Amino acid sequence: MKHKVLLIGLLLVGLLLAAGSLSAANTLPTTPASSPPTKQIAAPPADMAQQQLPDPAANGIRSQAALIPIELSQAKDGTWAWADVLPVDGRTQLSLMLLTPATGWQLAVQPPGSSLLALDGNTAGVSHQATSLGIGNSQYPADVYTFIAPPTGLWTVQVSASVTPQKSGVAGYLVISGDSPYRLYSHLTTYNLLVGQEIGLTTRLTGESGTEALPGSISSATMRLTMADGRELTLPLSDDGQHQDGAANDGVWGATFTADTPGHVTAQITATGTAPDGRAFIRTSEHVFPIHAPTLALADRPVRSRALGDGRIQLNIPANALAKEVNQVLVSAEVWGQDGAGTAVPVVWLSGIVNPQQSGSRLTLPLTLDSRWLELANTRPPYQLKNVRVQDVDTAVPLSQLNSLPLSLNYTGGKQTVAAITDDMLMGPAPTTPAAPENSGVVMLIHGYCSGGVWPTAQFSQYAVFADHNQNRSHNQFAQLIGNYGNNFSSFGAIAHSQGGAASLHLYTYYWSGLDYSSGNRLIQSVGTPYQGTALAGLLAVLGQIFGAGCGTNFDLTYDGSSLWLSGIPGWARSRVYYHTTAFQNVWWRYDYCHLASDLFLSDPDDGVIERWAGQLSGANNLGHKSGWCHTNGMRDPAQYNDSARNANMNANANR
């Protein structure tokens, strides 16, 4: 078989430089300079429930740990120190993790009824592991100390440092995590993440599963916000029914703030109290989300239409510009008509990435309707659009929404016979096929977020290697880079790791590329892809404020961002994905994990970055879960992308 290894070269350098990321400076991302042609997306009425915007209450972070900020003060002898008294409520195990950007830090603890104990690699009865916490090559150094059968109650914790902190304020973090059955469940109250809007976060103590609050458990809660311009704000949370927290005294605590600056916001919620078993607890949750400046607003005017002459109809959705320049946006809407009895009938869900057409302050957002959907639904006027929404292309955050708009459409039906739904009804007509490049079809091996090359190429045939190493891209930016690189080949399938799987699915959904011209058994195959996000994304955004941004903040990898993104992926696109999940090997005689540091924040089973549940993609093809394989190199079990048996199977079945 022919082998190919083609790396992205100078041709893509300009694209990579143009593809701005959500960085420490909190600038919102841009897209590559060159974009593949877009599709005109449609989905049948059966998909409409799946395409609704998600409820933020369903995408909360479930925390079993506390990330405690360390603020060092200088003593008279010139050393730097910090101390606190913190509750420990673990049953059989306690882990303390010290995260610091500098060397020369010393951690000491005093459990109830004991003397002060300095911790190092030789402390009797305490295991120690020097490790790191992160995703891909964006890693922060950490030391983990594990106690077996720790005494519960209040522990005195001290940190000393022999060197001056690199910055004032928070200089490091201490993580406390045990095996208590109680979790902190925290979430945004809205996805209306725009400048000028009131945004809320809520929290509650729950059991290991479920989201119901355990009333009376939390006694105090605060939220520390870091705004896009670096300002910090600490707010108290209340259970008074006045802070988007539900009813008063229901065990749900909330706080709100008004967004005033575009860019990323990080939020850390800290809650203390007494659990139902009478033990004192402390928990935190870490969140990151973007704030967008308003650029447009859907207008409450009729949607006008015009025939395009090939059975397609252009729907011109009206909007008003709120900025001088309005860039590409993602537009979605449901088309509804009436049956012979005058009952409202769903026709089709439409979506696509569009370039707004501007005339003064007025905008037109064009979507294309294939008239065959009207024939299938057997509808007649009057028509209307429902659940109309405009979203940012890189974060899927809603920019404007309307429940309904009247649609001026005079199509009466009976003009053609439609036997079945075809690909061009779902994706629009394919663009003119370009001249075939000299390179034949390949399977493209794609890495993930902030990653180097991962795939053992000797285990694949007729392949190409996508290489955008150690970068932070939104799914949309990542997808366009894959598509542009794919232009080197007559066609390609995808074998992708981590975020590369989501980016490949995004490419197939929204853009025409070599994926659409490939053949074989499996179009997109993925391993360890966080289709529903990872809890580590918000955590690493908080840590990045003291360690440096690493590869940068990525909202698409959060639970919230993933859920918003998935609301735009129709069933026909999902059905072309074949995915695998893995987790650590679980044996009865030891504490098992893929990565000790990340295990403190993830729900078992996980692969060290992705929880098994978060690696699922509804409507796709689940090829199974396999134990004994972790997300990447350097973890307890081998890296999932080095499984030769799975790689052979994927290679044999891959589209090319």
C-alpha positions as CSV (number, residue, x, y, z in Angstrom):
1,M,0.0,0.0,0.0
2,K,1.2,3.5,-0.6
3,H,2.2,5.6,2.4
4,K,2.1,9.3,2.7
5,V,3.1,11.7,5.5
6,L,2.3,15.3,4.5
7,L,2.6,18.0,7.1
8,I,1.0,21.4,7.0
9,G,3.7,23.7,5.6
10,L,4.3,27.2,4.7
11,L,1.1,27.3,2.7
12,L,-0.9,27.2,6.0
13,V,1.4,29.5,8.0
14,G,-0.7,32.6,7.1
15,L,-3.9,30.7,8.0
16,L,-2.5,29.7,11.4
17,L,-1.4,33.2,12.2
18,A,-4.8,34.6,11.2
19,A,-6.7,32.1,13.3
20,G,-6.7,34.0,16.6
21,S,-7.4,32.0,19.8
22,L,-9.1,32.9,23.1
23,S,-5.9,33.8,24.9
24,A,-4.7,35.2,28.2
25,A,-5.7,38.6,26.7
26,N,-9.3,37.4,26.4
27,T,-9.7,38.4,22.8
28,L,-12.4,36.6,21.0
29,P,-11.3,34.3,18.2
30,T,-11.3,34.9,14.5
31,T,-11.5,32.4,11.7
32,P,-8.8,31.4,9.2
33,A,-8.3,33.7,6.2
34,S,-9.7,31.1,3.8
35,S,-12.9,29.1,4.5
36,P,-14.2,26.1,2.6
37,P,-17.6,26.6,0.9
38,T,-20.5,26.3,3.3
39,K,-23.4,23.9,3.2
40,Q,-27.1,24.7,3.3
41,I,-28.1,22.5,6.2
42,A,-31.5,21.0,6.7
43,A,-33.0,18.3,9.0
44,P,-36.4,16.6,9.2
45,P,-39.0,17.6,11.8
46,A,-38.0,14.5,13.9
47,D,-34.7,16.2,14.6
48,M,-36.2,19.5,15.8
49,A,-36.2,18.5,19.5
50,Q,-32.5,17.7,19.3
51,Q,-31.7,21.0,17.7
52,Q,-33.1,23.2,20.5
53,L,-30.8,25.4,22.5
54,P,-29.8,23.6,25.7
55,D,-30.8,24.4,29.2
56,P,-27.7,25.6,31.1
57,A,-29.1,23.9,34.3
58,A,-28.4,20.5,32.5
59,N,-24.7,21.3,31.9
60,G,-23.5,22.0,35.4
61,I,-20.1,21.1,36.9
62,R,-20.3,18.4,39.6
63,S,-17.3,18.9,41.9
64,Q,-15.9,16.6,44.6
65,A,-12.9,18.9,45.3
66,A,-11.9,22.3,46.5
67,L,-9.4,24.5,44.7
68,I,-8.1,26.9,47.4
69,P,-6.2,30.0,46.3
70,I,-2.9,30.6,48.1
71,E,-2.0,34.2,48.8
72,L,1.4,34.5,50.3
73,S,2.4,37.1,52.9
74,Q,6.0,38.0,53.8
75,A,7.1,37.3,57.3
76,K,9.7,39.2,59.3
77,D,12.4,36.8,58.4
78,G,11.9,37.4,54.7
79,T,10.1,34.1,53.9
80,W,6.7,33.9,52.4
81,A,3.8,32.0,54.0
82,W,0.1,31.2,54.0
83,A,-2.1,29.3,56.4
84,D,-5.7,28.3,56.7
85,V,-8.0,26.0,58.6
86,L,-10.0,23.8,56.1
87,P,-12.6,21.0,56.6
88,V,-11.8,17.5,55.4
89,D,-14.8,15.1,55.0
90,G,-13.2,12.2,53.1
91,R,-14.0,8.7,54.3
92,T,-11.1,6.4,53.4
93,Q,-8.9,8.6,51.4
94,L,-7.7,12.2,51.1
95,S,-5.6,13.9,48.4
96,L,-3.9,17.2,48.8
97,M,-2.4,18.7,45.6
98,L,-0.1,21.7,45.6
99,L,-0.1,23.7,42.3
100,T,2.6,26.3,42.1
101,P,4.5,28.0,39.3
102,A,7.7,28.2,41.3
103,T,10.0,25.8,43.1
104,G,10.9,26.0,46.8
105,W,7.4,25.7,48.3
106,Q,6.8,23.6,51.4
107,L,3.4,22.1,52.4
108,A,2.6,21.2,56.0
109,V,-0.6,20.0,57.6
110,Q,-2.0,19.4,61.1
111,P,-4.9,16.9,61.2
112,P,-7.2,17.0,64.2
113,G,-5.5,15.8,67.3
114,S,-2.1,15.6,65.7
115,S,1.1,17.7,65.5
116,L,2.2,19.7,62.4
117,L,3.5,17.4,59.7
118,A,5.8,18.7,56.9
119,L,5.1,16.9,53.6
120,D,7.7,15.7,51.2
121,G,8.5,12.6,49.2
122,N,9.6,10.7,52.4
123,T,6.8,11.6,54.8
124,A,5.8,8.4,56.7
125,G,2.3,7.1,55.9
126,V,1.8,9.6,53.1
127,S,2.3,8.8,49.4
128,H,3.7,11.5,47.1
129,Q,3.7,11.9,43.4
130,A,5.2,14.8,41.4
131,T,2.9,15.2,38.4
132,S,1.1,17.9,36.3
133,L,-2.4,19.0,35.5
134,G,-3.6,19.9,32.0
135,I,-4.9,18.9,28.6
136,G,-2.5,18.0,25.8
137,N,0.8,19.8,26.1
138,S,-0.7,22.6,28.2
139,Q,0.4,21.3,31.6
140,Y,0.8,22.9,35.1
141,P,3.2,21.3,37.6
142,A,1.7,19.7,40.7
143,D,2.6,17.6,43.8
144,V,-0.1,15.2,45.1
145,Y,0.0,13.8,48.7
146,T,-2.4,10.9,49.4
147,F,-3.6,10.0,52.9
148,I,-5.3,6.7,53.7
149,A,-8.1,6.8,56.4
150,P,-7.6,10.5,57.2
151,P,-9.3,11.9,60.3
152,T,-12.2,14.1,59.3
153,G,-12.7,17.6,60.7
154,L,-10.7,20.8,60.6
155,W,-7.2,20.6,59.3
156,T,-4.6,23.3,59.6
157,V,-2.8,23.8,56.3
158,Q,0.4,25.8,55.9
159,V,2.4,26.8,52.8
160,S,5.9,28.4,53.0
161,A,8.1,29.6,50.2
162,S,11.7,30.6,50.1
163,V,11.4,32.7,47.0
164,T,9.4,35.9,46.2
165,P,6.1,35.2,44.5
166,Q,6.0,35.9,40.8
167,K,2.9,38.1,41.2
168,S,0.8,39.7,43.9
169,G,-2.5,38.2,44.9
170,V,-3.1,34.5,44.2
171,A,0.3,32.8,43.8
172,G,-0.8,29.1,43.7
173,Y,-3.5,26.7,44.6
174,L,-4.1,23.9,47.1
175,V,-6.6,21.2,46.1
176,I,-8.5,19.1,48.7
177,S,-10.3,16.0,47.4
178,G,-11.7,13.0,49.2
179,D,-14.1,10.2,48.7
180,S,-17.2,11.9,50.2
181,P,-20.5,11.0,48.4
182,Y,-21.5,14.7,48.3
183,R,-20.9,17.0,45.3
184,L,-21.2,20.7,44.5
185,Y,-23.4,21.2,41.4
186,S,-22.9,24.6,39.8
187,H,-24.1,26.1,36.5
188,L,-24.9,29.2,34.5
189,T,-28.5,30.4,34.6
190,T,-28.5,31.8,31.1
191,Y,-26.6,31.5,27.7
192,N,-27.5,35.2,27.0
193,L,-23.9,36.0,27.4
194,L,-23.8,39.5,25.9
195,V,-22.5,42.9,27.2
196,G,-25.2,44.6,29.2
197,Q,-27.0,41.4,30.2
198,E,-27.4,40.1,33.8
199,I,-25.7,36.8,34.1
200,G,-26.2,34.4,37.0
201,L,-24.5,31.3,38.4
202,T,-26.1,29.0,41.0
203,T,-24.8,26.2,43.2
204,R,-26.1,23.5,45.5
205,L,-24.9,20.4,47.4
206,T,-26.1,17.2,45.9
207,G,-25.4,13.5,46.1
208,E,-23.1,11.6,43.7
209,S,-25.8,11.7,41.0
210,G,-28.8,13.9,40.4
211,T,-29.1,17.7,40.7
212,E,-31.5,18.0,43.6
213,A,-30.3,20.3,46.4
214,L,-29.8,18.9,49.9
215,P,-31.6,21.7,51.8
216,G,-29.7,23.4,54.6
217,S,-26.3,21.9,53.6
218,I,-24.6,25.1,52.4
219,S,-24.1,27.8,55.0
220,S,-21.9,30.2,53.0
221,A,-20.9,30.6,49.3
222,T,-19.0,33.2,47.4
223,M,-18.0,33.7,43.7
224,R,-14.7,35.2,42.5
225,L,-15.0,36.6,39.0
226,T,-12.1,37.6,36.8
227,M,-13.4,39.8,34.0
228,A,-11.9,39.9,30.5
229,D,-9.9,43.1,31.3
230,G,-8.4,41.5,34.4
231,R,-10.6,43.1,37.0
232,E,-11.5,40.8,39.9
233,L,-14.8,40.9,41.7
234,T,-16.0,38.8,44.7
235,L,-19.7,38.3,45.2
236,P,-21.7,36.6,47.9
237,L,-24.2,33.9,46.8
238,S,-27.6,34.0,48.4
239,D,-30.5,31.5,48.9
240,D,-33.2,34.2,49.0
241,G,-35.0,33.7,45.7
242,Q,-33.7,37.1,44.4
243,H,-30.5,36.1,42.6
244,Q,-31.8,33.6,40.0
245,D,-31.5,31.0,42.6
246,G,-35.1,29.6,42.6
247,A,-37.2,29.8,45.7
248,A,-35.9,31.2,49.0
249,N,-34.3,28.7,51.3
250,D,-34.5,25.8,48.8
251,G,-30.8,24.9,49.1
252,V,-29.9,26.6,45.8
253,W,-27.6,29.6,46.1
254,G,-27.0,32.2,43.4
255,A,-25.3,35.4,42.4
256,T,-25.6,37.7,39.4
257,F,-23.5,40.3,37.7
258,T,-23.8,42.5,34.6
259,A,-21.4,41.8,31.8
260,D,-19.7,45.0,30.7
261,T,-16.6,43.9,28.7
262,P,-16.4,41.4,25.8
263,G,-14.0,38.5,26.2
264,H,-13.6,35.5,28.5
265,V,-14.8,35.5,32.1
266,T,-13.6,33.0,34.7
267,A,-15.7,32.3,37.8
268,Q,-14.9,30.2,40.8
269,I,-17.6,29.3,43.3
270,T,-16.6,28.4,46.8
271,A,-19.2,26.8,49.2
272,T,-18.9,25.6,52.8
273,G,-21.4,24.1,55.2
274,T,-22.4,20.8,56.9
275,A,-23.4,17.8,54.8
276,P,-26.4,15.6,55.8
277,D,-24.0,13.2,57.6
278,G,-22.9,16.0,60.0
279,R,-19.4,16.5,58.5
280,A,-18.2,20.0,57.6
281,F,-17.2,20.4,53.9
282,I,-15.7,22.8,51.4
283,R,-16.1,22.5,47.6
284,T,-15.4,24.7,44.7
285,S,-16.3,24.8,41.0
286,E,-14.5,26.5,38.2
287,H,-16.2,28.0,35.1
288,V,-15.2,29.9,32.0
289,F,-17.5,31.5,29.4
290,P,-17.3,34.2,26.7
291,I,-19.0,37.5,26.7
292,H,-19.9,38.9,23.3
293,A,-20.6,42.5,22.3
294,P,-24.0,42.8,20.7
295,T,-23.6,43.0,16.9
296,L,-27.1,42.4,15.6
297,A,-30.7,41.8,16.7
298,L,-33.3,39.8,14.8
299,A,-36.1,42.1,13.6
300,D,-39.8,41.5,14.2
301,R,-40.6,41.9,10.5
302,P,-42.0,39.3,8.0
303,V,-39.5,37.1,6.3
304,R,-39.5,37.6,2.6
305,S,-38.6,34.9,0.1
306,R,-37.5,34.6,-3.5
307,A,-37.3,31.6,-5.8
308,L,-33.8,30.7,-6.9
309,G,-35.0,28.9,-10.1
310,D,-33.9,25.4,-9.2
311,G,-36.6,24.3,-6.7
312,R,-34.8,26.2,-3.9
313,I,-36.2,29.3,-2.1
314,Q,-34.1,31.9,-0.4
315,L,-35.5,33.0,3.0
316,N,-34.3,36.5,3.9
317,I,-34.5,36.8,7.7
318,P,-34.5,40.4,8.8
319,A,-32.2,41.8,11.4
320,N,-30.8,45.2,12.6
321,A,-27.1,45.9,12.9
322,L,-25.9,47.0,16.3
323,A,-22.3,47.4,15.1
324,K,-20.6,49.0,12.1
325,E,-19.4,45.6,10.8
326,V,-21.2,42.3,11.3
327,N,-19.2,39.2,10.6
328,Q,-20.2,35.6,9.7
329,V,-22.9,34.1,12.0
330,L,-24.6,30.8,12.4
331,V,-28.4,31.1,11.7
332,S,-31.0,28.5,12.4
333,A,-34.8,28.3,12.2
334,E,-37.8,25.9,11.9
335,V,-40.2,26.2,9.0
336,W,-43.9,25.6,9.8
337,G,-46.9,25.5,7.6
338,Q,-50.5,24.3,7.9
339,D,-52.3,21.2,6.9
340,G,-55.8,21.0,5.3
341,A,-57.5,21.4,8.7
342,G,-55.5,24.5,9.5
343,T,-53.3,22.8,12.1
344,A,-49.7,23.9,12.4
345,V,-47.3,21.4,10.9
346,P,-43.5,21.3,11.1
347,V,-41.8,21.3,7.7
348,V,-38.0,21.4,8.2
349,W,-35.2,22.7,10.4
350,L,-32.8,25.0,8.5
351,S,-29.3,26.2,9.4
352,G,-26.1,27.4,8.0
353,I,-23.1,29.7,8.4
354,V,-24.1,32.9,6.5
355,N,-22.6,36.3,5.7
356,P,-25.1,39.0,6.6
357,Q,-26.1,41.3,3.8
358,Q,-26.1,44.8,5.1
359,S,-27.9,47.9,3.8
360,G,-27.5,50.8,6.3
361,S,-28.6,49.5,9.7
362,R,-30.7,46.8,8.2
363,L,-29.4,43.2,7.7
364,T,-30.6,40.2,5.8
365,L,-29.7,36.7,6.9
366,P,-30.3,34.3,4.0
367,L,-31.2,30.7,4.6
368,T,-32.1,28.3,1.7
369,L,-35.2,26.1,1.7
370,D,-35.5,23.2,-0.7
371,S,-39.1,23.1,-1.8
372,R,-39.1,19.3,-1.7
373,W,-39.5,19.7,2.1
374,L,-42.8,21.5,1.6
375,E,-43.9,18.6,-0.6
376,L,-43.0,16.0,2.0
377,A,-44.9,17.9,4.7
378,N,-47.9,18.4,2.4
379,T,-48.4,21.9,3.8
380,R,-50.0,25.1,2.6
381,P,-49.9,28.8,3.7
382,P,-49.7,30.6,6.0
383,Y,-46.1,29.8,6.8
384,Q,-43.9,30.9,9.7
385,L,-40.4,30.5,11.1
386,K,-40.2,29.3,14.7
387,N,-37.3,29.2,17.2
388,V,-35.2,31.6,15.0
389,R,-31.7,32.1,16.4
390,V,-28.4,33.6,15.5
391,Q,-25.2,32.3,17.1
392,D,-21.5,33.2,17.1
393,V,-19.7,30.8,14.8
394,D,-16.8,30.1,17.1
395,T,-18.6,29.7,20.5
396,A,-22.2,29.0,19.4
397,V,-23.3,31.6,22.0
398,P,-26.7,32.9,21.0
399,L,-26.5,36.5,19.7
400,S,-30.2,37.0,19.1
401,Q,-33.4,34.9,19.3
402,L,-37.1,35.2,18.4
403,N,-39.9,32.7,19.0
404,S,-41.5,33.2,15.6
405,L,-41.6,35.3,12.5
406,P,-44.2,35.3,9.7
407,L,-42.9,33.9,6.5
408,S,-44.1,35.3,3.2
409,L,-44.1,32.1,1.1
410,N,-46.6,31.5,-1.7
411,Y,-45.6,28.0,-2.5
412,T,-48.8,25.9,-2.8
413,G,-47.3,22.4,-3.4
414,G,-48.0,19.7,-5.9
415,K,-45.2,20.7,-8.2
416,Q,-43.0,17.6,-7.8
417,T,-43.0,14.1,-6.4
418,V,-40.6,13.4,-3.6
419,A,-40.0,9.7,-2.8
420,A,-37.2,10.1,-0.1
421,I,-34.9,12.6,1.6
422,T,-31.8,13.0,-0.5
423,D,-28.3,14.3,0.5
424,D,-28.8,17.6,-1.4
425,M,-32.0,18.2,0.6
426,L,-29.9,17.9,3.8
427,M,-26.7,19.7,2.6
428,G,-27.7,21.8,-0.4
429,P,-26.2,21.3,-3.9
430,A,-22.6,20.4,-3.9
431,P,-20.2,23.0,-5.4
432,T,-18.6,22.3,-8.7
433,T,-16.0,19.6,-8.2
434,P,-12.6,21.2,-8.4
435,A,-9.8,19.7,-10.6
436,A,-8.6,16.6,-8.7
437,P,-5.2,17.1,-7.1
438,E,-2.4,14.7,-8.0
439,N,-2.7,13.1,-4.6
440,S,-5.3,10.3,-4.3
441,G,-7.7,9.8,-1.4
442,V,-6.3,9.3,2.1
443,V,-7.3,8.8,5.6
444,M,-6.3,11.9,7.6
445,L,-4.8,11.3,11.0
446,I,-5.8,14.3,13.2
447,H,-4.6,15.2,16.7
448,G,-6.4,17.2,19.4
449,Y,-6.3,20.4,21.4
450,C,-2.8,21.7,22.3
451,S,-1.2,18.5,21.0
452,G,1.7,17.3,19.1
453,G,1.6,14.4,16.7
454,V,0.0,11.4,18.4
455,W,-0.8,8.6,15.9
456,P,1.8,5.8,15.3
457,T,1.9,6.2,11.5
458,A,3.5,2.8,11.0
459,Q,0.1,1.3,11.9
460,F,-1.8,3.0,9.0
461,S,-1.8,2.9,5.2
462,Q,-2.5,5.4,2.6
463,Y,-2.7,8.2,5.2
464,A,-1.8,11.9,5.6
465,V,-0.9,13.6,8.9
466,F,-2.6,16.8,9.9
467,A,-0.3,18.9,12.0
468,D,-1.3,22.1,13.7
469,H,0.7,21.4,16.8
470,N,0.3,23.0,20.3
471,Q,-2.5,25.3,19.2
472,N,-5.8,26.4,20.6
473,R,-8.6,26.5,18.1
474,S,-12.3,26.7,18.3
475,H,-14.1,23.7,16.6
476,N,-14.9,26.1,13.7
477,Q,-11.3,27.3,13.2
478,F,-10.0,23.7,13.6
479,A,-12.5,22.4,11.0
480,Q,-11.5,25.0,8.4
481,L,-7.8,24.2,8.8
482,I,-8.6,20.5,8.3
483,G,-10.7,21.3,5.2
484,N,-8.0,23.5,3.7
485,Y,-5.3,20.9,4.2
486,G,-7.7,18.3,2.7
487,N,-7.6,20.2,-0.5
488,N,-4.3,18.5,-1.2
489,F,-6.1,15.2,-1.8
490,S,-8.9,14.1,-4.0
491,S,-10.8,13.0,-0.9
492,F,-10.2,12.0,2.7
493,G,-11.7,10.3,5.7
494,A,-10.8,11.2,9.3
495,I,-9.3,9.3,12.2
496,A,-9.1,11.8,15.0
497,H,-8.0,12.0,18.6
498,S,-9.7,14.2,21.2
499,Q,-10.9,17.6,19.9
500,G,-9.9,16.5,16.4
501,G,-13.1,14.3,16.3
502,A,-15.4,17.2,17.1
503,A,-13.6,19.5,14.6
504,S,-14.0,16.8,11.9
505,L,-17.7,16.5,12.6
506,H,-18.0,20.3,12.5
507,L,-16.3,20.3,9.1
508,Y,-18.6,17.7,7.7
509,T,-21.7,19.5,9.1
510,Y,-21.0,23.0,7.9
511,Y,-18.6,22.9,5.1
512,W,-17.9,21.1,1.8
513,S,-14.6,19.3,1.8
514,G,-12.9,16.1,0.7
515,L,-14.9,14.3,3.4
516,D,-17.9,14.6,1.1
517,Y,-16.1,12.9,-1.8
518,S,-14.6,10.0,0.1
519,S,-15.8,6.4,0.1
520,G,-15.4,3.5,2.6
521,N,-17.2,2.1,5.6
522,R,-16.6,4.9,8.2
523,L,-16.3,8.6,7.3
524,I,-15.2,9.9,10.8
525,Q,-13.6,7.7,13.4
526,S,-12.6,9.2,16.8
527,V,-11.0,8.2,20.0
528,G,-11.3,10.1,23.3
529,T,-13.3,13.0,21.8
530,P,-15.1,15.2,24.4
531,Y,-18.3,15.5,22.5
532,Q,-20.0,16.8,25.7
533,G,-17.0,18.6,27.1
534,T,-14.6,18.2,30.0
535,A,-14.6,19.6,33.5
536,L,-10.9,20.4,33.1
537,A,-11.6,23.2,30.6
538,G,-12.9,25.7,33.2
539,L,-10.4,24.6,35.8
540,L,-7.4,25.2,33.4
541,A,-8.8,28.7,32.6
542,V,-8.6,29.6,36.3
543,L,-5.1,28.1,36.7
544,G,-3.9,29.9,33.6
545,Q,-4.3,33.2,35.4
546,I,-1.2,32.4,37.6
547,F,0.7,29.9,35.4
548,G,0.2,31.8,32.1
549,A,-2.4,30.8,29.6
550,G,-0.6,27.8,28.2
551,C,-2.4,27.0,25.0
552,G,-5.3,29.3,25.9
553,T,-8.9,29.1,27.0
554,N,-11.3,27.0,24.9
555,F,-15.0,27.4,25.5
556,D,-15.9,24.6,23.0
557,L,-14.3,22.1,25.4
558,T,-16.5,23.1,28.4
559,Y,-19.8,21.3,29.2
560,D,-21.6,24.6,28.2
561,G,-19.8,25.2,25.0
562,S,-20.1,21.6,23.9
563,S,-23.8,21.5,24.5
564,L,-24.4,24.8,22.6
565,W,-22.3,23.4,19.7
566,L,-24.1,20.1,19.6
567,S,-27.5,21.9,19.3
568,G,-26.4,22.7,15.7
569,I,-25.3,19.2,14.7
570,P,-28.1,17.3,12.9
571,G,-28.7,13.6,13.0
572,W,-27.5,12.9,9.5
573,A,-24.1,14.3,10.4
574,R,-23.8,12.5,13.7
575,S,-24.7,9.2,12.0
576,R,-21.4,9.4,10.0
577,V,-19.3,9.3,13.2
578,Y,-17.8,6.1,14.7
579,Y,-16.4,6.7,18.2
580,H,-14.5,4.9,20.9
581,T,-14.1,5.7,24.6
582,T,-11.5,4.3,27.1
583,A,-10.7,4.5,30.8
584,F,-8.2,3.2,33.3
585,Q,-7.9,-0.5,34.2
586,N,-9.9,-1.0,37.4
587,V,-8.6,-3.6,39.9
588,W,-9.9,-4.3,43.4
589,W,-6.6,-4.1,45.3
590,R,-5.6,-0.5,44.6
591,Y,-6.8,3.1,43.9
592,D,-7.1,3.3,40.1
593,Y,-6.9,6.3,37.8
594,C,-5.5,7.4,34.5
595,H,-4.0,10.6,35.8
596,L,-3.7,11.3,39.6
597,A,-4.1,15.0,39.3
598,S,-7.1,15.1,36.9
599,D,-8.8,12.3,38.8
600,L,-9.5,14.7,41.6
601,F,-11.9,16.6,39.3
602,L,-13.4,13.9,37.0
603,S,-16.1,11.4,37.6
604,D,-15.1,7.8,37.2
605,P,-14.7,6.2,34.7
606,D,-12.5,8.6,32.7
607,D,-9.4,8.5,30.5
608,G,-7.6,11.2,32.4
609,V,-9.2,14.1,30.4
610,I,-12.6,12.9,29.3
611,E,-15.3,11.2,31.4
612,R,-16.9,8.2,29.8
613,W,-20.4,9.9,29.8
614,A,-19.0,13.0,28.2
615,G,-17.4,11.1,25.3
616,Q,-20.8,9.9,24.1
617,L,-22.4,11.3,21.0
618,S,-26.1,10.7,20.6
619,G,-27.1,9.6,17.1
620,A,-23.6,8.4,16.3
621,N,-22.1,4.9,16.2
622,N,-20.6,3.8,19.5
623,L,-17.9,1.3,18.8
624,G,-17.5,0.5,22.5
625,H,-15.6,1.3,25.7
626,K,-12.3,-0.3,26.5
627,S,-10.5,-0.3,29.8
628,G,-6.7,-0.1,30.3
629,W,-6.1,2.8,27.9
630,C,-5.7,6.5,28.9
631,H,-6.1,9.8,27.0
632,T,-2.4,10.4,26.2
633,N,1.2,9.5,27.0
634,G,2.5,9.9,30.6
635,M,-0.6,8.4,32.2
636,R,-0.9,5.2,34.3
637,D,-2.1,3.1,31.3
638,P,-0.9,3.3,27.7
639,A,-2.2,6.1,25.4
640,Q,-5.4,5.2,23.7
641,Y,-4.1,6.2,20.3
642,N,-1.4,3.5,20.5
643,D,-3.8,0.6,20.7
644,S,-2.6,-1.4,17.6
645,A,-5.7,-3.6,17.5
646,R,-8.1,-0.6,17.4
647,N,-5.9,1.2,14.9
648,A,-5.8,-1.8,12.6
649,N,-9.6,-1.9,12.7
650,M,-10.0,1.8,12.0
651,N,-7.4,1.7,9.2
652,A,-9.2,-1.1,7.5
653,N,-12.6,0.6,7.7
654,A,-11.6,4.2,7.1
655,N,-13.0,6.3,4.2
656,R,-10.4,7.5,1.8
